[in-house]
């Protein structure tokens, strides 16, 4: 790897290559003290360099998207009317925005994961509800057919979906089990003559469900496994014209109100046998692969939204005068600017790295996707909240858009796996390697991982995650980044130590110690944000020279320092006396549960 300019001010180490048959994960490796920096260094080149032709397509789409507000739609009207007008959907189809992920041979644009993420990021800054419509159509419903459809299914449905003459939906969530594909309650029974299946069940909160022409859905089917009959989920394609399909109604929501989520009922729904999506009994794999891909898209949207909110905040604070100065002159406002900018830089870096990993397909990116989704969705919420705070009263009322941005931002911490569940997934997968030598711990981990499988798609430990890695960042880095690299290496070693300590201390109970797992996950998220930001900054220094990257280096400095402080806080909690505090939390929670809420007498009036 070449350095900037004449190569002065660089720190380098030797590197040895990973085994060819391994699919390593940078995040998973960190839990064992292994740093797979070959997955990140050099940081991926921009789309302009990797695929100029595709970059030109993306640039055209971005220009079209940015012209839409005011000409094609008004976001305030979409929010008030709680619907997306048909002319908007038609226009999206004509522009190719409904064929982003559909291969060219079926009339789509066939964009790479990187290109799709970039388009989605800009669309999210224009209107969150329109982004949801496209995300459900392109990233879930259509994507399921692209990945698992038969040639006949693709020929029948994908051209219509690419044109936008038909919308796609993805119906997984149910009233009793949420988005747990392994345990859906809907059932599918094969007719005696084998010509069709009969589905029974309900699905809720289904985006585009009220108007979609084709819907990927899931139901339990009976299969034979190891000589015994058991049930496993199967994916199906259903249409609203199939007998037994009914739209029960739609729901009103806090945010993303222009998009529509529906409740669907399958009442003896007749589905032809050739509408099985994938293989009978293999619906869980369909759900896993489709939803994992969706995490990149959501992260891109959150990143784009965060950058746009910082733009809004900056312009507002510069023109708003209070006590003789613009709000931008005050240190508290400047602190908000700086932290949001540094975090947005990290989010952008994480999203770009994840997109490249997905396109490369030579590594397991499930943990990286989870880390990126958590980081970016929580950043967007902070950015929207800070925007309201800076705007003051104007942030809380219409016609100003800031309260709508806040409402729209909230869902992202729930979409594509609630952040609490993703944190458990990150930690439970991460500790498998360190826990592998303790049989009873491995047994305890299997059930939580099976239940979290929808979040990850990763079902077995890769104990050999150290192969092809060292405890050092072997890549060449500029001297301005060298100290950050040293701290990162130190913190990786500390994550390994705390992971092993937690496994040995809690043994079988580790799978249930959610507060411990949460801290380990947060440490991993901050480490991943740190190293990705370093890698991106190194790439920019190589491209432009350090002198031209002073602002980016400042962003990297601030991100590394603040992430490092959060890391240390979690490490101290794990290695210190936080168990006592956790026990106090549990006692108080028990008292709250017993009282059905707050249990202390009122301080002013004891009724």
N, C-alpha and C positions, 0 to 999 in steps of 0.2 A: 504494500500500500504506500503510495507516495505522499509526502508531506507538502506543505505550502511553500511556494517560492523555492529557495535554495535548500530547504530541508533543515534549516537551523531551528533550534528550540523544540525538537521532537524527542519523545521518549518511546523506545521500541523494545519489544521482547520477541523471542522466537515463538513460533506457532507450530502445533502439530494438528493434523487434520482428523475430523471425526470419521468413524467407520462408515463405509458407504451404505450399509444396510440399516443404519440407525435413522430415526426421525426424532431428533432432539428438540427440546423446548428450553428456551432461555430461562423462563420463569421457573419451570419445574426443576431445572438444574440448580438454581440458586438455593433451593431448600437443602440440597446436599453439598453445598459449597462449590459447585461446579459452574463455571462461567462459559457458556457457549457463545463467545463473542463473534464467532464466524457467521452467526445468523444475523448480525446487526452491523458489523464493520466490514466493508465500508457501508455507510448508510445508503439506502437505495437512491439511485438517480431519479430525477423528476421524469414525469411522463413525457415531457418534450424530448428528452434524450433517449428514453427507452423505446418509445413508439411515436415518432412525430406525426404519423398519419392519424393515429387514434387521438393524439393531443389536439389536432385540428378539429376533429369531430366534437371533442369535449368543449373546446373554446367556442365553437358555433352554438352549442347547446346553452352554454353559460350566458352568452350574449342574448339569446332568445329569452331565457328565464328572467334575466334582469330587466327586460323590457315589459314583462307581463304586468307588474303592479300598476294599477291605474288604467291600463289599456284593456286587459283581459278580465281582471277581477280586482276587488277591493277586500283586503283581509278583514277589515272591521265588519263589512257586510256578510262575509262568509261566517264570521263568528256569531253575529246576531241572528242570521237566518238558520244557522246550524245545518247548512247543506252546501254542497258544491254543485253549481248549475251544470246542466248537460253541455252547454257550449264550451265551458272550460275543459271538460273531459275530452270533448271532440278535438279541441285545439291541442291538448296534450298528445293525443294520438297522432295528429297530423305532423307534429314536430318530432315525433319519435320517442317522446318521453315515457311512453307505455311499452316500448320495446327495448329498453336499455339492456336487459339481461337475456333477451331472447336471441338465439343465433341468427346470423344473417340469412342462412338458407331458409328460415321460416319468416323472414320479413322484418326481423329485429335489427338492432345495432350491434349486438354481440359484444358489448363492452367488457373489458377486463374488470376484475374486482377493484383495481385502483381507479380506473376511469369512472366506474359507476359510483364509487364513494365520493369522488370529486364533484360529480354532477349533483349527487344527493346533498352534499354539504351546502352548495349554493341554493338549491331548491328549499332547503330548511330555513335559510335566512330570509327567503321571500315569503313563505307561509308554511307554518308547521302542519296545518291540516292537509294541505296539498302534498306535503312530503309524506304524511302517513298514507294517503291514498296511493301514491306511487310506490312506497315501500311495501305495502301489502300486496299490490298488484305485481310489481316486478321482483321484489326480494323474497316473497313468500309463495303466493299462489302460482305465478308463472315459473318461478325458480324450481318449485317442486316437480313440475312437469319436465322442465329442462333436464333436471338431474336424474329423474326416475321414470319418466314416461316411456312407453313403448314407441316405436317409430310411428305406429298408427295414431296413438294419442297425440304425439307431437304434431303430426301433419294435420290432424283434425282441429286442434285447439290453438296452437301457438301462432299461426298467422292471424287469427281473429284477435288474439290478445295483443299482438304487436301493433295492429292497427288501432286498437282501442275500441273496436266495435263491440267487444265483450270485455268485461272486467273480471279479474280473478280475485279469489278470496282464499283464506286459509283458516279452516274451522277446527281448532284443537280444544280450546278452553271450554270447561264444563262447570256447572254450578258447584259440584261437590269436590272436585279434584283439581280445579284450576287447569294449569297447562302441563300436568303430569301425564305425558303420553303413555307411560308404562301402565298406568292405572285408570285409563278412561273408562267411564261407565257405559257409554254407548256400545251397542252390540251389533254384530252383523252375522246373519245366518245364511248359509248357502242353500239355495232351493234344491229339492230332491233331484231335479233334472240338470242341475249345474249351470243353468243359463243365467241366473241372476242371484244377487244377494239381497237380503231384507235387513235394513238398518232401523234400529230403534234408539232414540236418545235425544239429548238436548245439547246445544252449544250456545255459549254466551259471549258477548263482547267481540263479535266477529266483524272486523273491519271490512267494508265493502259488501258485507253479507246480505244486505237488503236489495242490492242491485247487481250482484255478480252473476255472470253467465256460467262460470265453472268454479267449483270450490274443491280444494283439497281438504279432505276430512279424515277422521280416524275413528275406528271402532274395534272392539275386542272380537276376535274370531277364535274358533276352536281348531287346534292343530294337534298333530301327534308328534311328541318329542321323547326320544329314548323309550319308545314303546308305550308311552302313556299319553293320554289326552289332556291337554292343558289349553289355556287361553293366552293369546298374544295379540297385541294391536296390529291392525292392518290399515294401510292408507287406501283411500278411494277417491275417485273423482266423481262429484255429483253435480247435477244441474237443477235449477229451479223448476224445470218442466218435467222432472221425474216424479211419478206418482208417490205421494207421501211426504213431499218436501213442503215446509211451511215456514214463512217468516213470521215469528210471533210479534215482534215489534223492535223498536230501536230505543237506545238509552240516551238520556241527557247527561252531559259531562261538565266537569270543572273547566277543562281546557280542550285543545284541539277540536273545538266544537264544529268546525266545518266538516270534518270527517265524520262518518257515520258508523257506529258499531251496533250490530243487530243480534237478537236472540233467534236461533234457528231450532226448529223441531223436526225430528225424523220420526214419522208415524207410519210404520210399515213401509218405509221408503224403499222402492224397488230400484236397484242399481245393477245394470248389466255386468256380467262377469268380466268383460273386457275393459271395465273401468276400475279394476284394481290398479293402484299406483305402486309399482315395485312388485314385491312378492308377498304372498299371504303370510301373515305372521311376522313380517319384517317392517311394520309401520314405525316402530320405535326408531330405527335407523333413518327412516325418511325424516321424521320430526327432528332428530338430532342434527343432521346435516343441513337442513333448511334453516333452522333457528340459529345455528352457529354462524352461518353466513350473514344472518341479519344483524348480528352484533357489530360487525364492521360498519354497516350502513348507519346504524343508530349512532355509533361513536362519531362518524363523519358529520352527521347532522348536528350533534351536540357541539362539536368543535366549531363548525361553521356558525352556529347560533351564538356561541360564546364570543367569537371574534366580532360578530355584528353588534352584539350588545355592548362590547367595549367601545366600538365606534360611536354608538348612540350616546353612551355615557360621556365620552370625551367631548363630543360636540355640545351636549347639553351643559356640561360643567364649565366649558369655556365661555359660553354666552350668558350663563346665569350668574348675576351679581348679587352678593349678600355681604352686608357690612362693609361695602366699599371695595370689595374684591370679587373676582370671579371664583366660583367654587373650585376651579382647577388650580388656583393659587395656594390652596390650603393643604397642609401636609397629610391630613387624614384622607382627603380625596386622592392625593398623589399616591398614598399607600395602596388605595384600592386599584388605581390604574396599574401600578407596578405589579402587584400580585396577580391580578387577572391577566395581564400581558404575559407574565412568566408562565403561568399555568396554561394559558392558551397556546403558548409556544410548545410546551411539553405535550399538550393534547394533540396538537397538529403533528408533532414528531411521532407520537405513539400511533396515530391513525395512519400516517404514511408508511411507517414500518410494518404495521399489521397488514395493510393492503398488499404490500410487496410480498409478505409471507404467504398470504392466501394465494396470490398469483403464482408464486414459486411452487407451492404444494410439496416441498421437500422437507417440511418440518411440521410438528404438531403445534398449531397456533391457538388451541382452545383456551389455554391459560392466559396467553397474551391478549386474546380477544376479551376475556372476562376482565382482566386488569384495565384494559383500555375503556371498556364500557363503563365500569364503575367510576374511573377517574373523570371521564368526559361528561357523564351525566350529572355528576355532583358539581363539576365546574359550571355547567350551564345553569344549574339551580342557583349557585352562589352569584353568578353574573347577573341573572335576572333579579335576584333579591337586592343586590347592590345597586342595580339600575333604579329600582323603585325607591331605595333609600336616598340616592343622590337627587332624584327628581322630587322628593318630598311629597307634598300633597298632590302634585301633578302625577306622581307615580301611582296613585291610588284610585284615580278617577278617569272616566272616559271624557272626551274622545282621545286622550293621550293613549298611545299603544302599550305603555309599559306594564300596566296591570294584566293585559292580555298575554304579553310575553311571559310574565310570571306564571300565569295559569297554564299556558302551553308547555312550559318547561317542566312542570311537575311530573308528568307521566313518565319521563325518560328514566327515572330511578326505579320504575316498576316494569316498563316494557323490556322484552327480551331477557327476562330473568331478573327478579327483584334483586337489588344490590346486596341485601342481607344474604340471600341464597348464593349469589355469586361469590361472596367472600368465603362462605363455608366451602364452596366448591374449590376455590383456589387453595385454601389451606388443607382440606382433606386430600386433594390430589398431591399437593406438595409434600405432605408428611409420609406418603406411602413408601418412598425410598428409605428414609431414615427409620421407619417402623418395620421394615420388611423382616428384620431378624427377630422380632418379637411376634410369635405366632398368634397369641391371643389378641394382640393389637391389630394384626392383619385381618383376623376374623371380624373384629368389631368394626373395622373400616368398610368391609364389603357392603354391608347394608346401607349405610349413609351414601356411599358412592353409587350404589345401584339406584337409590332414590333420587340422587342428584344427577343421574346420567343424562337426563334431558338437557341439563345445563351445559354439559361438557362433551358428551359422546366419548369420554375417556373412561374405560371400565377396568383396566388392569394397570398395575404399577410398572413403570419402566425403571427397574432398580438400577440398571446400568446407565443411568443418565449422565454419569461422569465421563463415560467413554468419549474421547474426542475433545475433552475440555480440561482446563486447569483451574486453579483458584485465582488466576490473574487475568486481567484484560491483556491479551497478547497483541492487540492491534496497536498501531502507531498513533500517538496522540500529540497534539501541540502542547507546549509547555504551559499555556494558559489553562489547559484542561487537566493537567497531570495531577494536581492535588485532588480534584473531584474524583478522578479515577482511583486514587489511593484510598479515599474514603469509601468509595463504592466497594472496592475489594474487601476492605475491613468490615463493612456492613454485611456483605454476603457471608463472610465467615461467622459473623455474629448471628445472622439468621439461621445458619446451619446449627450453631451451638444452641440457640434457643429452641429450635425445632426438636433437636435431640433431647434437650432437657425436658421439654413438655411431654414428649413421647414416653420417656423413662418415668417421669413423675406421675403421669395420669394413666399410662398404659391403656387398658381396654376402655377406660372412661374418656379418653381423649376425644372420641367421636362425639361425645355429648357436651364437651366443654366449649360451648360456643363463644364465650368471651375470650378464651385463649386462642381459639381458631381465628376469630375476628382480628385479633392483634397481629397474629402471624400473617394473615392475608394483607392487612394494611401495610405491614413492613415490606412484603413482596411487591405490592402495588407501587409504593414509593421508590423502591429500588429499580423497578422496571422503568418508571417515569424518568428517573435519574439517568440511567445508562442510555436510554433512547435519546434523551435530550443531548447528552454528551456526544453521541454518535452523529446526530444531525449537525451539531455545531462544528464538529471536526470536518464533516463533509463541506460545510460552507466555508470554513477556513481554507481548506484545500482548493476550493473553487475560486475564492476571491482574495485570499490573503487575510491575515489576522487584522490588519489595520482597517480593512473595509468591513469587518464583522464585529466592531466594538459593541454595537447595540445587541446583537445576538449573543455575544459572550456575556454581556450583562444579564440578559434574560436567563441564560444557562446558569450563571453564578447564583442568581436569586432562587431559581428553582432548586438547584442542588442543595443550597443552604436550608431552605424551608422544608424540603422533603427530608433532608437529613435530620432536622430537629424533630419532625414527626416520627421518624424511624426510631430515634433514641428514646423518645417518650414511650413508645410501645415496648421497646426492649427493656427499659427500666421497669415498666409495669409487669412484664413477664418474669423478670429475674428478681424483682423486689418483693414487697409485701402486699401486692395488689390482690392476692387471694383473699386476704382479710376484708378488703373493701368489696370484693365480689360476693363474699358470704353475706356482708351487710346488705348489699343490693338484693340478694335472694331473699333474705328475711323480710325486708321491706316489701318486696314484690309479693311475698306470701300474705302479708298483712293486707295489702291492697286487694288482692284476689278475694280474701275472706270477707272483706268489707264491701266488695263490688265497687271499689273506688277509693277516694280519699277518706281517711278514717279519724282525723284529729278534729276535735271540737273547734268551732269558729272562734277566732281571736277577738272578735268584737261583740258578737251576740250569741250566747249559748241558748239555743231554742229548746 
